């Protein structure tokens, strides 16, 4: 990476990346570690971010643009108790809903099959 001159300002993309990087962490959304009754809980999250930008010129006109976004998803927490550390995952709510939906459909199919067998 090229070294930037002391008086040269960071580019738009560099400023955007720096801002997103600062905001993409668990403590921003979920808070700092908490300690109660000898147990410390540290939130864990999956942070994803992306950004893009560009510049161009046409017929003597110049322009620049860009944008970005960040997403943070809780994945669990680290529990520290009596000198032991354990990761406790948080179930994905979408996965739970899918399992419940599939279970419901399977139950209906089984019930229908049992009813058909009993009616023979």
C-alpha positions, -999 to 999 in steps of 0.1 A, spaced: 0 0 0 13 34 -9 23 58 19 1 88 20 17 123 22 12 140 55 -10 168 41 -30 145 17 -66 138 28 -79 102 28 -101 93 -2 -138 90 0 -135 52 -1 -109 52 27 -131 74 49 -161 52 42 -142 20 50 -129 35 83 -164 45 94 -178 11 86 -150 -7 103 -155 13 135 -192 5 136 -190 -32 127 -183 -47 161 -204 -65 187 -201 -39 214 -216 -12 191 -249 -32 190 -249 -55 220 -229 -35 245 -198 -41 265 -190 -73 285 -212 -76 316 -200 -90 350 -226 -102 376 -221 -125 406 -187 -137 394 -199 -145 358 -187 -124 329 -207 -125 296 -191 -112 264 -214 -108 234 -202 -124 201 -215 -113 167 -208 -118 131 -200 -85 113 -203 -81 76 -197 -50 56 -192 -39 20 -187 -8 2 -179 5 -33 -174 37 -51 -161 52 -82 -154 83 -102 -155 93 -138 -156 121 -163 -176 128 -194 -176 157 -217 -156 179 -193 -177 169 -163 -164 149 -133 -182 130 -107 -177 106 -78 -200 84 -58 -201 55 -34 -219 38 -7 -217 10 18 -235 -9 45 -229 -30 75 -247 -59 91 -242 -73 125 -258 -106 136 -256 -121 171 -241 -156 171 -237 -162 209 -218 -151 239 -187 -161 258 -194 -170 294 -165 -168 319 -173 -184 353 -150 -199 380 -120 -195 357 -137 -215 329 -147 -201 295 -175 -215 274 -190 -203 241 -228 -203 242 -244 -201 207 -276 -183 201 -300 -203 178 -307 -187 145 -344 -177 146 -349 -183 109 -336 -218 113 -359 -224 142 -389 -212 121 -379 -235 92 -376 -265 116 -411 -258 131 -426 -254 96 -411 -287 83 -422 -304 115 -458 -292 110 -459 -304 74 -444 -338 84 -470 -341 112 -499 -335 88 -485 -360 63 -481 -387 90 -516 -380 103 -530 -383 68 -512 -416 62 -523 -430 96 -559 -420 89 -558 -436 55 -544 -469 70 -571 -470 97 -599 -464 72 -589 -495 52 
